[in-house]
Amino acid sequence: MLVGVIFVFHVKGCFIMAFSLAIILLFALPTNKIFETLKMPGLLGTLLLGIAIGPYGLDWLQPELLNASSDLRRIALIIILLRAGLGINKDDLKQNGVIALKMSCLPGLFEGATIAFISVKLLGFSLIQGGILGFILSAVSPAVVVPSMLDLIKREVGTEKRVPSLIIAGASIDDVFAITMLSVFLGLYSGASINIGIKMLSIPISIILGFMVGIVGFIIVHIFKKYQMRDTQKVLLVLALAVLISELEFQFKTKIEIASLLGVMTIGFIISEKMPHIGERLAQKLNKIWIFAEILLFVLVGAQVDVTLAFKAGGVGIAIIGTGLIGRSIGVLFSLVGTNFNWKERLFCIISYSPKATVQAAMGAIPLSLGVKSGDVILAIAVLSILVTAPLGAIGIRYSAKKLL
């Protein structure tokens, strides 16, 4: 009897989630089309749709789907980063590897520090509270940036100097730096004994570990060579292993950070280098899966956004976000010192490094949940940063690429 009841509730829960997915697709597809017709990024439409039908809007999405939101968004991000890895070649790494590492930390450091200091003046925060806010806001969104760069690579825009590949590589590691620095400031706020030197050392270690777990790509290549499989089966195998690698990050998070998203990209890179024809076919398959994954990702990101909180942040919030972006722009310029990029390409890198979304949606509420003073203000500004920078960044990338690259 008990088993029967559990089964009924399980089936009912799955049906409710399926119903929510159907609602998302029915509204997202025409919304996406309308925005594309208006020469606007489709992701902007799906983001706004998520806000409208999410729990802070019409509340059409069921709790079962929202509870799984974090996992679903993670899978969508894995799909696009696998696709990005398949599009990067050895020459890209040779030319831009060191620059990408600088792009992964300097812009975030400049932005986080700028916000930390300005929030002391504008919000009356302590420097530690300002650091918490600064490094929540400093993370760039690979979910917004990577698809745009892949589109430019496909159209061969800016590929002569490999600008899109550089931005993809830098954006995929940027979050590691931001989240590590956030954990430092949260530890300082709580009074925990934090060895800042060891924490900073964990950043290159996490990057190295990300590359190391990504060498599972060699195992995948061996399997592909030994066993005959359809391309669809190959994609499913690669996705499954990529998800497992991503899960490693959560299993070991309390002990050491692993740049799992970098590991996911490494898998794609290895497959593309060792089996170029297979890599090309898998990329085509992932492009098709991304049509659904992109909709799900941005609708669920939008569903996390409480617009009323954004309004509470007001003009002060916009001033802080804007000042932080100026700091980030200076960091980008410092990262590009010594490159052969002209001023237009440097400006494009600045624009491409502005969108915020995924990390802010995931981390914005953490200070409030940990009892950080003014955690509600931090959450409000994090929400506002999504509403301001995600659409403007996506639009900026689309229209500036034509003129600057």
Salt bridges, closest charged atoms under 4 A:
GLU36 OE1 - ARG398 NH2 3.34
ASP91 OD2 - ARG162 NH2 3.91
ASP92 OD1 - ARG162 NE 2.63
GLU111 OE1 - ARG328 NE 2.47
GLU111 OE1 - LYS356 NZ 2.73
ASP151 OD2 - ARG155 NE 3.08
ASP174 OD2 - ARG328 NH2 3.45
ASP231 OD1 - LYS234 NZ 3.85
ASP231 OD2 - ARG281 NE 2.72
GLU249 OE1 - ARG74 NH2 2.56
GLU249 OE2 - LYS253 NZ 3.67
GLU257 OE1 - LYS253 NZ 3.41
GLU345 OE1 - LYS161 NZ 3.11
